[in-house]
Amino acid sequence: MGKVTGFMEFDRISEQNLPPQERLKNYKEFVLHLTDDEAKKQGARCMDCGIPFC
């Protein structure tokens, strides 16, 4: 479980995607993952409630 009030303190951040024109240039992954700091903040939002992807 993260911080009890973490879901109120930190806004949800979704992973971003590369623009379609950039995706056409290669076969690499197009999802831009969160940085380590962003992932830690998102983990602090968790209340272990059992609802996936909240």
C-alpha distance matrix in Angstrom:
0.0 3.8 6.8 7.8 10.9 9.9 11.3 14.4 14.9 14.7 16.8 16.1 18.1 19.6 21.4 25.1 28.1 31.3 34.2 36.4 39.3 37.3 36.1 39.8 40.6 38.6 36.5 33.4 29.9 29.9 26.2 25.3 21.8 19.5 20.1 17.7 17.1 16.6 14.1 12.0 12.3 11.4 8.2 7.5 8.5 5.8 5.4 5.4 9.0 11.0 13.0 13.6 14.5 13.7
3.8 0.0 3.8 6.4 8.5 6.8 8.9 11.8 11.6 11.4 14.0 13.8 15.7 17.8 19.7 23.2 26.5 29.6 32.5 35.0 37.7 35.7 34.9 38.6 39.3 37.5 35.7 32.5 29.0 28.7 24.9 23.6 20.2 17.4 17.7 15.4 14.2 13.7 11.8 9.3 9.0 8.9 6.1 4.1 5.9 5.1 6.1 7.9 11.1 13.3 14.4 14.8 14.7 13.4
6.8 3.8 0.0 3.8 5.4 4.7 7.8 9.7 9.2 10.2 13.3 14.2 16.5 19.2 21.4 24.7 28.2 31.3 34.0 36.7 39.3 37.4 36.9 40.6 41.3 39.8 38.3 35.0 31.6 30.9 27.1 25.5 22.3 19.2 19.3 17.1 15.1 14.7 13.8 11.0 9.6 10.3 8.6 5.2 6.4 7.2 7.3 10.3 12.7 15.6 16.5 17.3 17.0 15.0
7.8 6.4 3.8 0.0 3.8 5.6 7.6 8.9 9.8 11.5 14.2 15.2 18.1 20.7 23.4 26.6 30.1 33.4 35.8 38.4 41.3 39.6 39.0 42.7 43.6 42.2 40.6 37.5 34.0 33.1 29.3 28.0 24.9 22.0 22.4 20.6 18.6 17.7 16.8 14.4 12.7 12.7 11.3 8.2 7.8 8.0 6.4 9.8 11.3 14.7 15.7 17.3 17.4 14.9
10.9 8.5 5.4 3.8 0.0 3.8 5.6 5.5 6.4 8.9 11.6 13.3 16.4 19.4 22.3 25.3 28.9 32.1 34.3 37.1 39.8 38.3 38.0 41.7 42.7 41.6 40.3 37.2 33.7 32.4 28.7 27.1 24.4 21.3 21.8 20.4 17.9 16.7 16.6 14.5 11.8 12.1 11.9 8.6 7.5 9.3 8.5 12.3 13.2 16.6 16.8 18.2 17.7 14.7
9.9 6.8 4.7 5.6 3.8 0.0 3.8 5.3 5.0 5.9 8.9 10.3 13.1 16.1 18.8 21.8 25.5 28.6 30.9 33.7 36.4 34.8 34.4 38.2 39.1 37.9 36.6 33.5 30.0 28.8 25.1 23.4 20.6 17.5 18.0 16.7 14.3 13.0 12.8 10.9 8.1 8.4 8.6 5.3 4.3 7.2 8.1 11.7 13.1 15.9 15.7 16.4 15.3 12.7
11.3 8.9 7.8 7.6 5.6 3.8 0.0 3.8 5.6 5.7 7.1 8.0 11.4 14.1 17.3 20.2 23.8 27.1 29.2 31.8 34.7 33.3 32.9 36.5 37.8 36.8 35.4 32.6 29.0 27.5 23.7 22.5 20.1 17.2 18.5 17.9 15.8 13.6 13.4 12.5 9.5 8.4 9.4 7.4 4.2 6.8 7.7 11.2 11.7 14.3 13.3 14.2 12.9 9.8
14.4 11.8 9.7 8.9 5.5 5.3 3.8 0.0 3.8 5.8 7.3 9.7 13.1 16.2 19.5 22.0 25.7 28.8 30.6 33.4 36.1 35.0 34.8 38.5 39.7 39.0 37.9 35.1 31.6 29.8 26.1 24.7 22.5 19.5 20.5 20.1 17.5 15.4 16.0 15.0 11.5 11.3 12.7 10.2 7.7 10.6 10.9 14.6 14.7 17.6 16.5 17.6 16.2 12.8
14.9 11.6 9.2 9.8 6.4 5.0 5.6 3.8 0.0 3.8 6.8 9.8 12.4 16.0 18.9 21.3 25.1 27.9 29.9 33.0 35.4 34.0 34.2 37.8 38.7 38.0 37.2 34.1 30.8 29.1 25.5 23.5 21.3 18.0 18.4 17.9 14.8 13.2 14.4 13.0 9.4 10.3 12.0 9.2 7.9 11.5 12.6 16.2 17.1 19.9 18.9 19.5 17.7 14.8
14.7 11.4 10.2 11.5 8.9 5.9 5.7 5.8 3.8 0.0 3.8 6.5 8.7 12.3 15.2 17.5 21.3 24.2 26.2 29.3 31.8 30.3 30.4 34.1 34.9 34.2 33.4 30.4 27.0 25.3 21.7 19.7 17.6 14.3 15.0 14.9 12.1 9.9 11.2 10.6 6.8 7.3 9.9 8.0 6.6 10.4 12.6 15.8 16.8 18.9 17.6 17.5 15.2 12.7
16.8 14.0 13.3 14.2 11.6 8.9 7.1 7.3 6.8 3.8 0.0 3.8 6.3 9.7 13.0 15.0 18.7 21.7 23.4 26.4 29.0 27.8 27.9 31.5 32.6 32.2 31.4 28.6 25.3 23.1 19.7 18.0 16.4 13.6 15.1 15.8 13.5 10.5 11.9 12.4 8.9 8.1 11.4 10.6 8.4 11.7 14.0 16.8 17.2 18.9 16.9 16.5 13.7 11.3
16.1 13.8 14.2 15.2 13.3 10.3 8.0 9.7 9.8 6.5 3.8 0.0 3.8 6.5 10.0 12.4 16.0 19.3 21.2 23.9 26.7 25.5 25.2 28.8 30.1 29.5 28.4 25.7 22.2 20.2 16.6 15.4 13.8 11.5 13.8 14.8 13.3 9.8 10.3 11.8 9.0 6.7 10.1 10.6 8.1 10.6 13.3 15.4 15.8 16.8 14.4 13.5 10.3 8.4
18.1 15.7 16.5 18.1 16.4 13.1 11.4 13.1 12.4 8.7 6.3 3.8 0.0 3.8 6.7 9.0 12.7 15.8 17.9 20.8 23.4 22.0 21.8 25.5 26.6 26.0 25.1 22.3 19.0 16.9 13.4 11.8 10.5 8.3 10.8 12.6 11.6 7.8 8.8 11.2 9.2 7.2 10.8 12.1 10.6 12.9 16.1 17.7 18.5 19.0 16.6 14.9 11.3 10.6
19.6 17.8 19.2 20.7 19.4 16.1 14.1 16.2 16.0 12.3 9.7 6.5 3.8 0.0 3.8 6.3 9.6 13.1 15.3 17.7 20.7 19.4 18.8 22.4 23.8 23.1 22.0 19.5 16.0 13.8 10.3 9.6 8.8 8.1 11.5 13.7 13.7 10.0 10.1 13.3 12.0 9.4 12.5 14.6 13.0 14.4 17.7 18.6 19.1 18.9 16.2 13.8 10.0 10.5
21.4 19.7 21.4 23.4 22.3 18.8 17.3 19.5 18.9 15.2 13.0 10.0 6.7 3.8 0.0 3.8 6.8 10.1 12.9 15.3 18.1 16.4 15.7 19.4 20.5 19.5 18.5 15.8 12.3 10.3 6.7 5.9 5.6 6.2 9.9 12.5 13.4 10.1 10.1 13.8 13.4 11.2 13.9 16.5 15.5 16.7 20.2 20.7 21.5 20.8 18.5 15.5 11.9 13.3
25.1 23.2 24.7 26.6 25.3 21.8 20.2 22.0 21.3 17.5 15.0 12.4 9.0 6.3 3.8 0.0 3.8 6.9 9.3 12.1 14.6 13.1 12.9 16.6 17.7 17.3 16.9 14.5 11.5 8.5 5.9 5.2 7.1 8.4 11.5 14.8 15.6 12.5 13.3 16.9 16.4 14.5 17.4 19.8 18.9 20.3 23.7 24.3 25.0 24.3 21.7 18.8 15.2 16.4
28.1 26.5 28.2 30.1 28.9 25.5 23.8 25.7 25.1 21.3 18.7 16.0 12.7 9.6 6.8 3.8 0.0 3.8 6.3 8.6 11.3 9.9 9.2 12.8 14.3 14.0 13.6 11.7 9.1 5.6 4.5 5.6 8.7 11.1 14.1 17.5 18.8 15.9 16.4 20.1 19.9 18.0 20.6 23.3 22.3 23.4 26.8 27.1 27.6 26.5 23.8 20.7 17.2 18.9
31.3 29.6 31.3 33.4 32.1 28.6 27.1 28.8 27.9 24.2 21.7 19.3 15.8 13.1 10.1 6.9 3.8 0.0 3.8 6.4 8.2 6.3 6.5 10.1 11.0 11.3 11.8 10.2 8.8 5.2 6.4 6.9 10.7 13.2 15.5 19.1 20.5 18.1 18.9 22.5 22.6 21.0 23.6 26.3 25.6 26.8 30.3 30.6 31.3 30.2 27.6 24.4 21.0 22.7
34.2 32.5 34.0 35.8 34.3 30.9 29.2 30.6 29.9 26.2 23.4 21.2 17.9 15.3 12.9 9.3 6.3 3.8 0.0 3.8 5.5 5.5 6.5 9.1 10.8 12.2 13.3 12.7 11.8 8.3 9.9 10.6 14.3 16.6 18.9 22.5 23.7 21.1 22.1 25.7 25.4 23.8 26.7 29.1 28.1 29.5 32.8 33.2 33.6 32.6 29.7 26.6 23.2 24.7
36.4 35.0 36.7 38.4 37.1 33.7 31.8 33.4 33.0 29.3 26.4 23.9 20.8 17.7 15.3 12.1 8.6 6.4 3.8 0.0 3.8 5.4 5.0 6.5 9.2 10.8 11.9 12.3 12.0 8.9 11.3 13.1 16.7 19.4 21.9 25.4 26.8 24.2 24.8 28.6 28.4 26.5 29.1 31.8 30.7 31.7 34.9 35.0 35.3 33.8 30.9 27.7 24.5 26.4
39.3 37.7 39.3 41.3 39.8 36.4 34.7 36.1 35.4 31.8 29.0 26.7 23.4 20.7 18.1 14.6 11.3 8.2 5.5 3.8 0.0 3.8 5.5 5.4 7.2 10.0 12.2 12.9 13.6 10.9 13.8 15.0 18.7 21.4 23.4 27.0 28.5 26.2 27.1 30.7 30.7 29.1 31.8 34.4 33.5 34.7 38.1 38.3 38.7 37.3 34.4 31.3 28.0 29.8
37.3 35.7 37.4 39.6 38.3 34.8 33.3 35.0 34.0 30.3 27.8 25.5 22.0 19.4 16.4 13.1 9.9 6.3 5.5 5.4 3.8 0.0 3.8 5.4 5.6 7.7 10.0 10.0 10.8 8.5 11.6 12.3 16.0 18.8 20.5 24.1 25.7 23.8 24.6 28.2 28.5 27.1 29.7 32.4 31.8 33.0 36.5 36.7 37.4 36.1 33.5 30.2 26.9 28.8
36.1 34.9 36.9 39.0 38.0 34.4 32.9 34.8 34.2 30.4 27.9 25.2 21.8 18.8 15.7 12.9 9.2 6.5 6.5 5.0 5.5 3.8 0.0 3.8 5.4 6.0 7.1 7.7 8.4 6.4 10.0 11.8 15.3 18.5 20.7 24.0 26.0 23.9 24.1 27.9 28.3 26.6 28.8 31.8 31.2 31.9 35.4 35.1 35.8 34.1 31.6 28.1 25.1 27.4
39.8 38.6 40.6 42.7 41.7 38.2 36.5 38.5 37.8 34.1 31.5 28.8 25.5 22.4 19.4 16.6 12.8 10.1 9.1 6.5 5.4 5.4 3.8 0.0 3.8 5.7 7.7 9.7 11.3 10.0 13.7 15.6 19.0 22.3 24.4 27.6 29.7 27.7 27.9 31.6 32.1 30.4 32.6 35.6 34.9 35.6 39.0 38.6 39.2 37.4 34.8 31.3 28.5 30.8
40.6 39.3 41.3 43.6 42.7 39.1 37.8 39.7 38.7 34.9 32.6 30.1 26.6 23.8 20.5 17.7 14.3 11.0 10.8 9.2 7.2 5.6 5.4 3.8 0.0 3.8 7.3 8.9 11.5 10.9 14.6 15.8 19.2 22.4 23.9 27.1 29.3 27.7 28.1 31.7 32.5 31.1 33.2 36.2 35.9 36.7 40.2 39.9 40.8 39.1 36.7 33.2 30.3 32.6
38.6 37.5 39.8 42.2 41.6 37.9 36.8 39.0 38.0 34.2 32.2 29.5 26.0 23.1 19.5 17.3 14.0 11.3 12.2 10.8 10.0 7.7 6.0 5.7 3.8 0.0 3.8 5.6 8.8 9.4 13.1 14.6 17.6 21.0 22.5 25.4 28.0 26.6 26.5 30.1 31.2 29.7 31.4 34.6 34.5 35.0 38.6 38.0 39.0 37.2 35.1 31.4 28.7 31.4
36.5 35.7 38.3 40.6 40.3 36.6 35.4 37.9 37.2 33.4 31.4 28.4 25.1 22.0 18.5 16.9 13.6 11.8 13.3 11.9 12.2 10.0 7.1 7.7 7.3 3.8 0.0 3.8 6.7 8.4 11.8 14.0 16.4 20.1 21.9 24.4 27.3 25.8 25.2 28.8 30.1 28.3 29.7 33.1 33.0 33.1 36.5 35.7 36.7 34.6 32.6 28.9 26.5 29.4
33.4 32.5 35.0 37.5 37.2 33.5 32.6 35.1 34.1 30.4 28.6 25.7 22.3 19.5 15.8 14.5 11.7 10.2 12.7 12.3 12.9 10.0 7.7 9.7 8.9 5.6 3.8 0.0 3.8 6.2 9.2 10.9 13.0 16.7 18.2 20.7 23.6 22.3 21.7 25.2 26.7 25.2 26.5 29.9 30.0 30.2 33.7 33.0 34.3 32.4 30.6 26.8 24.3 27.2
29.9 29.0 31.6 34.0 33.7 30.0 29.0 31.6 30.8 27.0 25.3 22.2 19.0 16.0 12.3 11.5 9.1 8.8 11.8 12.0 13.6 10.8 8.4 11.3 11.5 8.8 6.7 3.8 0.0 3.8 5.8 8.0 9.9 13.6 15.7 18.1 21.0 19.3 18.5 22.1 23.5 21.7 23.1 26.5 26.4 26.6 30.0 29.3 30.5 28.7 26.8 23.1 20.6 23.4
29.9 28.7 30.9 33.1 32.4 28.8 27.5 29.8 29.1 25.3 23.1 20.2 16.9 13.8 10.3 8.5 5.6 5.2 8.3 8.9 10.9 8.5 6.4 10.0 10.9 9.4 8.4 6.2 3.8 0.0 3.8 6.3 9.3 12.8 15.2 18.2 20.5 18.4 18.1 21.8 22.6 20.7 22.7 25.8 25.4 25.9 29.4 29.1 30.0 28.4 26.1 22.6 19.6 22.1
26.2 24.9 27.1 29.3 28.7 25.1 23.7 26.1 25.5 21.7 19.7 16.6 13.4 10.3 6.7 5.9 4.5 6.4 9.9 11.3 13.8 11.6 10.0 13.7 14.6 13.1 11.8 9.2 5.8 3.8 0.0 3.8 6.1 9.5 12.4 15.3 17.4 15.0 14.5 18.3 19.0 17.0 18.9 22.1 21.6 22.1 25.6 25.4 26.4 25.0 22.8 19.3 16.2 18.5
25.3 23.6 25.5 28.0 27.1 23.4 22.5 24.7 23.5 19.7 18.0 15.4 11.8 9.6 5.9 5.2 5.6 6.9 10.6 13.1 15.0 12.3 11.8 15.6 15.8 14.6 14.0 10.9 8.0 6.3 3.8 0.0 3.8 6.7 9.2 12.4 14.3 12.2 12.4 16.1 16.7 15.3 17.5 20.4 20.3 21.4 25.0 25.2 26.6 25.6 23.6 20.3 17.0 18.9
21.8 20.2 22.3 24.9 24.4 20.6 20.1 22.5 21.3 17.6 16.4 13.8 10.5 8.8 5.6 7.1 8.7 10.7 14.3 16.7 18.7 16.0 15.3 19.0 19.2 17.6 16.4 13.0 9.9 9.3 6.1 3.8 0.0 3.8 6.5 9.2 11.4 9.5 8.9 12.6 13.7 12.3 14.1 17.1 17.4 18.3 22.0 22.1 23.8 23.0 21.3 18.1 15.0 16.9
19.5 17.4 19.2 22.0 21.3 17.5 17.2 19.5 18.0 14.3 13.6 11.5 8.3 8.1 6.2 8.4 11.1 13.2 16.6 19.4 21.4 18.8 18.5 22.3 22.4 21.0 20.1 16.7 13.6 12.8 9.5 6.7 3.8 0.0 3.8 6.5 7.9 5.7 5.8 9.4 10.2 9.4 11.5 14.1 14.6 16.0 19.8 20.4 22.3 22.0 20.5 17.7 14.6 15.8
20.1 17.7 19.3 22.4 21.8 18.0 18.5 20.5 18.4 15.0 15.1 13.8 10.8 11.5 9.9 11.5 14.1 15.5 18.9 21.9 23.4 20.5 20.7 24.4 23.9 22.5 21.9 18.2 15.7 15.2 12.4 9.2 6.5 3.8 0.0 3.8 5.4 5.2 6.1 8.6 10.0 10.5 12.2 14.3 15.7 17.3 21.1 21.9 24.2 24.3 23.2 20.6 17.7 18.6
17.7 15.4 17.1 20.6 20.4 16.7 17.9 20.1 17.9 14.9 15.8 14.8 12.6 13.7 12.5 14.8 17.5 19.1 22.5 25.4 27.0 24.1 24.0 27.6 27.1 25.4 24.4 20.7 18.1 18.2 15.3 12.4 9.2 6.5 3.8 0.0 3.8 5.5 5.1 6.2 8.7 9.9 10.4 12.4 14.6 15.9 19.5 20.2 23.0 23.2 22.7 20.4 18.0 18.8
17.1 14.2 15.1 18.6 17.9 14.3 15.8 17.5 14.8 12.1 13.5 13.3 11.6 13.7 13.4 15.6 18.8 20.5 23.7 26.8 28.5 25.7 26.0 29.7 29.3 28.0 27.3 23.6 21.0 20.5 17.4 14.3 11.4 7.9 5.4 3.8 0.0 3.8 5.4 5.1 6.4 8.7 9.8 10.8 13.0 15.1 18.6 19.9 22.6 23.4 22.9 21.0 18.5 18.6
16.6 13.7 14.7 17.7 16.7 13.0 13.6 15.4 13.2 9.9 10.5 9.8 7.8 10.0 10.1 12.5 15.9 18.1 21.1 24.2 26.2 23.8 23.9 27.7 27.7 26.6 25.8 22.3 19.3 18.4 15.0 12.2 9.5 5.7 5.2 5.5 3.8 0.0 3.8 5.4 5.2 6.2 8.6 9.9 11.1 13.4 17.0 18.5 20.6 21.4 20.3 18.3 15.5 15.4
14.1 11.8 13.8 16.8 16.6 12.8 13.4 16.0 14.4 11.2 11.9 10.3 8.8 10.1 10.1 13.3 16.4 18.9 22.1 24.8 27.1 24.6 24.1 27.9 28.1 26.5 25.2 21.7 18.5 18.1 14.5 12.4 8.9 5.8 6.1 5.1 5.4 3.8 0.0 3.8 5.4 5.0 6.1 8.6 10.0 11.3 15.0 15.8 18.3 18.6 17.9 15.7 13.3 13.8
12.0 9.3 11.0 14.4 14.5 10.9 12.5 15.0 13.0 10.6 12.4 11.8 11.2 13.3 13.8 16.9 20.1 22.5 25.7 28.6 30.7 28.2 27.9 31.6 31.7 30.1 28.8 25.2 22.1 21.8 18.3 16.1 12.6 9.4 8.6 6.2 5.1 5.4 3.8 0.0 3.8 5.4 5.0 6.3 8.9 10.3 13.8 14.9 17.8 18.7 18.6 17.0 15.2 15.1
12.3 9.0 9.6 12.7 11.8 8.1 9.5 11.5 9.4 6.8 8.9 9.0 9.2 12.0 13.4 16.4 19.9 22.6 25.4 28.4 30.7 28.5 28.3 32.1 32.5 31.2 30.1 26.7 23.5 22.6 19.0 16.7 13.7 10.2 10.0 8.7 6.4 5.2 5.4 3.8 0.0 3.8 5.4 5.0 6.8 9.4 12.7 14.7 17.1 18.5 17.9 16.8 14.6 13.7
11.4 8.9 10.3 12.7 12.1 8.4 8.4 11.3 10.3 7.3 8.1 6.7 7.2 9.4 11.2 14.5 18.0 21.0 23.8 26.5 29.1 27.1 26.6 30.4 31.1 29.7 28.3 25.2 21.7 20.7 17.0 15.3 12.3 9.4 10.5 9.9 8.7 6.2 5.0 5.4 3.8 0.0 3.8 5.3 5.3 7.3 10.9 12.5 14.5 15.5 14.5 13.2 10.8 10.1
8.2 6.1 8.6 11.3 11.9 8.6 9.4 12.7 12.0 9.9 11.4 10.1 10.8 12.5 13.9 17.4 20.6 23.6 26.7 29.1 31.8 29.7 28.8 32.6 33.2 31.4 29.7 26.5 23.1 22.7 18.9 17.5 14.1 11.5 12.2 10.4 9.8 8.6 6.1 5.0 5.4 3.8 0.0 3.8 5.3 5.5 9.1 10.1 12.8 13.8 13.8 12.6 11.3 11.0
7.5 4.1 5.2 8.2 8.6 5.3 7.4 10.2 9.2 8.0 10.6 10.6 12.1 14.6 16.5 19.8 23.3 26.3 29.1 31.8 34.4 32.4 31.8 35.6 36.2 34.6 33.1 29.9 26.5 25.8 22.1 20.4 17.1 14.1 14.3 12.4 10.8 9.9 8.6 6.3 5.0 5.3 3.8 0.0 3.8 5.5 8.2 10.4 13.0 14.9 15.1 14.8 13.7 12.4
8.5 5.9 6.4 7.8 7.5 4.3 4.2 7.7 7.9 6.6 8.4 8.1 10.6 13.0 15.5 18.9 22.3 25.6 28.1 30.7 33.5 31.8 31.2 34.9 35.9 34.5 33.0 30.0 26.4 25.4 21.6 20.3 17.4 14.6 15.7 14.6 13.0 11.1 10.0 8.9 6.8 5.3 5.3 3.8 0.0 3.8 6.5 9.2 10.9 13.0 12.5 12.6 11.3 9.2
5.8 5.1 7.2 8.0 9.3 7.2 6.8 10.6 11.5 10.4 11.7 10.6 12.9 14.4 16.7 20.3 23.4 26.8 29.5 31.7 34.7 33.0 31.9 35.6 36.7 35.0 33.1 30.2 26.6 25.9 22.1 21.4 18.3 16.0 17.3 15.9 15.1 13.4 11.3 10.3 9.4 7.3 5.5 5.5 3.8 0.0 3.8 5.5 7.7 9.6 9.8 10.1 9.9 8.4
5.4 6.1 7.3 6.4 8.5 8.1 7.7 10.9 12.6 12.6 14.0 13.3 16.1 17.7 20.2 23.7 26.8 30.3 32.8 34.9 38.1 36.5 35.4 39.0 40.2 38.6 36.5 33.7 30.0 29.4 25.6 25.0 22.0 19.8 21.1 19.5 18.6 17.0 15.0 13.8 12.7 10.9 9.1 8.2 6.5 3.8 0.0 3.9 5.4 8.4 9.5 11.1 11.9 9.9
5.4 7.9 10.3 9.8 12.3 11.7 11.2 14.6 16.2 15.8 16.8 15.4 17.7 18.6 20.7 24.3 27.1 30.6 33.2 35.0 38.3 36.7 35.1 38.6 39.9 38.0 35.7 33.0 29.3 29.1 25.4 25.2 22.1 20.4 21.9 20.2 19.9 18.5 15.8 14.9 14.7 12.5 10.1 10.4 9.2 5.5 3.9 0.0 3.8 5.6 7.9 9.4 11.2 10.3
9.0 11.1 12.7 11.3 13.2 13.1 11.7 14.7 17.1 16.8 17.2 15.8 18.5 19.1 21.5 25.0 27.6 31.3 33.6 35.3 38.7 37.4 35.8 39.2 40.8 39.0 36.7 34.3 30.5 30.0 26.4 26.6 23.8 22.3 24.2 23.0 22.6 20.6 18.3 17.8 17.1 14.5 12.8 13.0 10.9 7.7 5.4 3.8 0.0 3.8 5.7 8.5 10.8 9.4
11.0 13.3 15.6 14.7 16.6 15.9 14.3 17.6 19.9 18.9 18.9 16.8 19.0 18.9 20.8 24.3 26.5 30.2 32.6 33.8 37.3 36.1 34.1 37.4 39.1 37.2 34.6 32.4 28.7 28.4 25.0 25.6 23.0 22.0 24.3 23.2 23.4 21.4 18.6 18.7 18.5 15.5 13.8 14.9 13.0 9.6 8.4 5.6 3.8 0.0 3.8 6.1 9.4 9.2
13.0 14.4 16.5 15.7 16.8 15.7 13.3 16.5 18.9 17.6 16.9 14.4 16.6 16.2 18.5 21.7 23.8 27.6 29.7 30.9 34.4 33.5 31.6 34.8 36.7 35.1 32.6 30.6 26.8 26.1 22.8 23.6 21.3 20.5 23.2 22.7 22.9 20.3 17.9 18.6 17.9 14.5 13.8 15.1 12.5 9.8 9.5 7.9 5.7 3.8 0.0 3.8 6.6 6.2
13.6 14.8 17.3 17.3 18.2 16.4 14.2 17.6 19.5 17.5 16.5 13.5 14.9 13.8 15.5 18.8 20.7 24.4 26.6 27.7 31.3 30.2 28.1 31.3 33.2 31.4 28.9 26.8 23.1 22.6 19.3 20.3 18.1 17.7 20.6 20.4 21.0 18.3 15.7 17.0 16.8 13.2 12.6 14.8 12.6 10.1 11.1 9.4 8.5 6.1 3.8 0.0 3.8 5.7
14.5 14.7 17.0 17.4 17.7 15.3 12.9 16.2 17.7 15.2 13.7 10.3 11.3 10.0 11.9 15.2 17.2 21.0 23.2 24.5 28.0 26.9 25.1 28.5 30.3 28.7 26.5 24.3 20.6 19.6 16.2 17.0 15.0 14.6 17.7 18.0 18.5 15.5 13.3 15.2 14.6 10.8 11.3 13.7 11.3 9.9 11.9 11.2 10.8 9.4 6.6 3.8 0.0 3.8
13.7 13.4 15.0 14.9 14.7 12.7 9.8 12.8 14.8 12.7 11.3 8.4 10.6 10.5 13.3 16.4 18.9 22.7 24.7 26.4 29.8 28.8 27.4 30.8 32.6 31.4 29.4 27.2 23.4 22.1 18.5 18.9 16.9 15.8 18.6 18.8 18.6 15.4 13.8 15.1 13.7 10.1 11.0 12.4 9.2 8.4 9.9 10.3 9.4 9.2 6.2 5.7 3.8 0.0
